[in-house]
Amino acid sequence: MQEPPIDALAQKIGSKYALCVVAAKRARQLLEQAQNYELPNKEKALSVAAREIYEGRLEATND
């Protein structure tokens, strides 16, 4: 089973489509910053972004 669940993430953001955009943008930021440090436990950037959304550290905005 995936952690965190996609449906729970989509509820936090508002829709699955917005979730994809927010997670992709954050993952891209993490990859750009990864040149300076390694991601925790060698996790993938998208997994880190999903966890940040699930923990409430990221929110969707209408930019």
ChimeraX attribute file (.defattr): number of C-alpha atoms within 10 A of each C-alpha:
attribute: neighborCount
match mode: 1-to-1
recipient: residues
	/A:1	4
	/A:2	6
	/A:3	11
	/A:4	15
	/A:5	12
	/A:6	14
	/A:7	12
	/A:8	14
	/A:9	23
	/A:10	17
	/A:11	12
	/A:12	18
	/A:13	22
	/A:14	13
	/A:15	12
	/A:16	16
	/A:17	10
	/A:18	15
	/A:19	22
	/A:20	16
	/A:21	12
	/A:22	20
	/A:23	25
	/A:24	16
	/A:25	14
	/A:26	20
	/A:27	19
	/A:28	15
	/A:29	13
	/A:30	19
	/A:31	17
	/A:32	10
	/A:33	12
	/A:34	12
	/A:35	9
	/A:36	8
	/A:37	9
	/A:38	12
	/A:39	15
	/A:40	9
	/A:41	6
	/A:42	8
	/A:43	10
	/A:44	13
	/A:45	20
	/A:46	18
	/A:47	15
	/A:48	18
	/A:49	22
	/A:50	25
	/A:51	18
	/A:52	17
	/A:53	23
	/A:54	21
	/A:55	12
	/A:56	12
	/A:57	10
	/A:58	17
	/A:59	14
	/A:60	14
	/A:61	8
	/A:62	4
	/A:63	3
